Amino acid sequence: MIGDRRIQVDESTTMKRFLLPLLLLATSSGWAVSIYSSGDFKDPSPSTDTGHRWAGGFDFSAAEVLAESFALSSSATLNGVNLWTYDSTDGSSGTLTQVKYAIYAGGTQPGGMPVDSGFGTVTSSVVLPGHRIGDFVGSDGHLHEGLQTIATSFNLVRPVSLSAGTTYWLAVSALTNPFGVNNWAAWADANTTGGTFLARIGDAWSTVAGDRAFVLQGSLAGAAVPEASATLPLLGLGFAALILFGQRIEKPRFSGGVKQQ
């Protein structure tokens, strides 16, 4: 019995050593990387500016449009965006349900035809535990509700090619649950400076102090991306081996009519 167990442990270790690199290789081909970050988000504080907000709605007709500039150090393809927002701790959670985006190139503000635009697919929008502040007295002397931080990720309609050194603008409009209560969302502050944050007031853009936190996901130009036809067989082989291995170690062994433990 001890010998059987030792054989099973050896087989398990060998199979894991074989499967782990194979599965990692097969599943890593579509993995997005960060191609730009405006910096980490700041936790909310009594001085946090929440004057420009997205709120609940069924369409974007009344939704505020906010834009932040960025420039890449290397050419890349953009696939998705991660951003952070603040919401009051009272009422419903201000998670984002819909996102509309546009990317503009050049200029001191967004203008002309966008490089690309569309309605993003929200893949995640959740409250972050531990990144909040309780009710506080503001600089106006009034008591304000506490603030919490929400992390949202969304994918673009299609990949967008971006060049190194060009000033781009990420313009975003968003909606929260239209049936929620006091569930607004204010784009969170970044802990670094260097960009320009704008809010569209009517047909004009107005500068707002500070930078806003977001990360662009995609792939760098020239990065080797294996073809799906090459990675799918690897993935299939790995899972097939995993299934066969599971059947092998789970099958009971009998000797002389007595089950070995």
URMO-V936134 format. One record per residue. N is the residue number from 1. SS is DSSP state (hx for helix, st for strand, lp for the rest). PHI is phi in whole degrees, 0 to 359 (* if undefined). PSI is psi as a letter, one per 40 degrees, with the letter a starting at -180 (NA if undefined). Layout:
N/SS/PHI/PSI, N/SS/PHI/PSI
//
This chain:
1/lp/*/d, 2/hx/297/d, 3/hx/297/d, 4/hx/297/d, 5/hx/297/d, 6/hx/296/d, 7/hx/297/d, 8/hx/297/d, 9/hx/298/d, 10/hx/297/d, 11/hx/296/d, 12/hx/297/d, 13/hx/296/d, 14/hx/298/d, 15/hx/295/d, 16/hx/297/d, 17/hx/296/d, 18/hx/280/d, 19/hx/285/d, 20/hx/301/d, 21/hx/298/d, 22/hx/295/d, 23/hx/291/d, 24/hx/297/d, 25/hx/296/d, 26/hx/290/d, 27/hx/266/e, 28/lp/271/e, 29/lp/295/d, 30/lp/259/e, 31/lp/286/h, 32/lp/279/i, 33/st/240/i, 34/st/283/h, 35/st/258/e, 36/st/196/i, 37/st/221/h, 38/lp/277/e, 39/lp/117/i, 40/lp/290/i, 41/st/282/i, 42/lp/271/i, 43/lp/292/i, 44/lp/296/i, 45/lp/214/i, 46/lp/300/d, 47/lp/265/e, 48/lp/297/h, 49/lp/272/h, 50/lp/241/f, 51/lp/290/d, 52/lp/250/h, 53/lp/230/i, 54/st/259/i, 55/lp/224/a, 56/st/291/i, 57/lp/182/i, 58/lp/264/d, 59/lp/214/i, 60/lp/264/e, 61/lp/298/d, 62/lp/246/e, 63/lp/282/h, 64/lp/289/i, 65/lp/253/h, 66/st/239/i, 67/st/220/i, 68/st/230/h, 69/st/275/i, 70/st/200/i, 71/lp/215/h, 72/st/265/i, 73/lp/277/d, 74/lp/222/i, 75/lp/298/i, 76/st/202/i, 77/st/249/h, 78/st/265/h, 79/st/241/d, 80/st/202/i, 81/st/225/h, 82/st/248/h, 83/st/216/i, 84/st/235/i, 85/st/224/i, 86/st/253/i, 87/st/211/i, 88/st/289/i, 89/lp/278/e, 90/lp/271/i, 91/lp/71/a, 92/lp/276/i, 93/lp/289/h, 94/lp/271/f, 95/lp/294/i, 96/st/275/h, 97/st/255/d, 98/st/219/i, 99/st/224/h, 100/st/240/h, 101/st/227/i, 102/st/210/i, 103/st/241/h, 104/st/245/i, 105/st/242/h, 106/lp/77/i, 107/lp/83/i, 108/lp/268/e, 109/lp/198/i, 110/lp/299/h, 111/lp/189/i, 112/lp/74/a, 113/lp/284/h, 114/lp/289/i, 115/lp/299/d, 116/st/196/i, 117/st/202/i, 118/st/163/a, 119/st/257/h, 120/st/289/i, 121/st/264/h, 122/st/287/h, 123/st/263/d, 124/st/197/h, 125/st/206/h, 126/st/223/i, 127/st/285/h, 128/st/265/h, 129/st/298/i, 130/st/85/e, 131/st/243/g, 132/st/208/i, 133/st/222/i, 134/lp/285/a, 135/lp/306/i, 136/st/215/i, 137/st/265/h, 138/lp/280/i, 139/lp/295/e, 140/lp/276/e, 141/lp/84/e, 142/lp/261/i, 143/st/280/h, 144/st/242/i, 145/lp/296/i, 146/lp/295/i, 147/st/236/i, 148/st/233/i, 149/st/249/h, 150/st/237/h, 151/st/256/h, 152/st/232/h, 153/st/235/h, 154/st/216/i, 155/st/262/i, 156/st/283/i, 157/st/297/d, 158/st/211/i, 159/st/297/i, 160/st/236/h, 161/st/276/h, 162/st/237/i, 163/lp/262/i, 164/st/288/i, 165/lp/82/e, 166/lp/274/h, 167/lp/280/h, 168/st/247/i, 169/st/233/h, 170/st/260/h, 171/st/259/h, 172/st/229/h, 173/st/230/i, 174/st/215/i, 175/st/230/i, 176/st/253/a, 177/lp/302/h, 178/lp/293/e, 179/lp/261/e, 180/lp/283/i, 181/lp/242/h, 182/lp/52/f, 183/lp/253/g, 184/lp/267/i, 185/st/218/h, 186/st/247/h, 187/st/305/h, 188/lp/288/i, 189/st/290/i, 190/st/268/i, 191/lp/271/e, 192/lp/230/i, 193/lp/236/i, 194/lp/141/d, 195/lp/261/a, 196/lp/229/h, 197/st/249/h, 198/st/232/i, 199/st/235/h, 200/st/272/h, 201/st/250/h, 202/lp/68/b, 203/lp/258/e, 204/st/243/i, 205/st/259/h, 206/st/238/h, 207/st/285/h, 208/st/242/h, 209/lp/296/i, 210/lp/88/i, 211/lp/245/i, 212/st/244/i, 213/lp/273/h, 214/st/200/i, 215/st/228/h, 216/st/261/h, 217/st/250/i, 218/st/175/a, 219/st/220/i, 220/st/283/i, 221/lp/298/h, 222/lp/88/e, 223/lp/288/h, 224/lp/286/h, 225/lp/241/h, 226/lp/299/i, 227/lp/291/i, 228/hx/300/d, 229/hx/295/d, 230/hx/271/d, 231/hx/271/d, 232/hx/297/d, 233/hx/300/d, 234/hx/298/d, 235/hx/297/d, 236/hx/297/d, 237/hx/297/d, 238/hx/296/d, 239/hx/290/d, 240/hx/298/d, 241/hx/296/d, 242/hx/295/d, 243/hx/295/d, 244/hx/298/d, 245/hx/295/d, 246/hx/297/d, 247/hx/294/d, 248/hx/292/d, 249/hx/279/e, 250/hx/270/e, 251/lp/290/h, 252/lp/292/i, 253/lp/253/h, 254/st/237/i, 255/st/220/h, 256/lp/64/f, 257/lp/80/e, 258/st/249/h, 259/st/289/h, 260/lp/277/h, 261/lp/262/NA
//
